Amino acid sequence: MEIFNKKILLNSRSPRRKQILTQLGFDVQTVVSHCEETYSPNLSPEEVAVYLATKKGQAYSGKIAENEVLVSADTIVVAGNTILGKPKDENDAFNMLKNLSNSAHKVITGCFIKDNSSFKQFFETTQVVFSALTDEEIRYYISKYSPLDKAGAYGIQEWVGMIGISEIKGDYYNVMGLPAHKLWQHLHALKK
């Protein structure tokens, strides 16, 4: 039985996003468009995530065939009122993790999906709580896992997630970079 008859054009270099889509059973091809990840400071965090995902999707200049769907996403971490993107360097990563330690934060992923006739935009929010992390634990994680390509400087599926995350409310895969449940629903609706 064919569960989904379209190829996914994943507009992302993220191996985690590709892994999630592949595990969902999709035929995935990675494509990459380039755009500045800048946004207006007047946008809410949810609007920022959707805006950046849409901006990436609209920057894709390739043709989308009838049997293809373009998927773009952007994940941000929000601690208090501060949006944490990808850290600039190891010192920035340390400060981000120190800020997330012993507190709750939100992970928001914005998505943009487009076939050859229409597009959809949406976001998903997951609440994550970190227990207190020592400076030694933070430094160990940064040195062993080099999380400079991850929003908020951590991967939930990595060591720091295993030892530091005490609670999660919402889609686990959203914290990895794609809201699997909601994305499946939107993509499956395109089949009809």
PyMOL commands that set and color helices and strands:
alter all, ss='L'
color gray80, all
select helices_A, chain A and resi 15-23+45-59+90-100+135-145+151-153+159-164+172-176+180-190
alter helices_A, ss='H'
color red, helices_A
select strands_A, chain A and resi 7-11+28-31+68-79+82-84+104-114+119-130+165-169
alter strands_A, ss='S'
color yellow, strands_A
deselect
rebuild
show_as cartoon
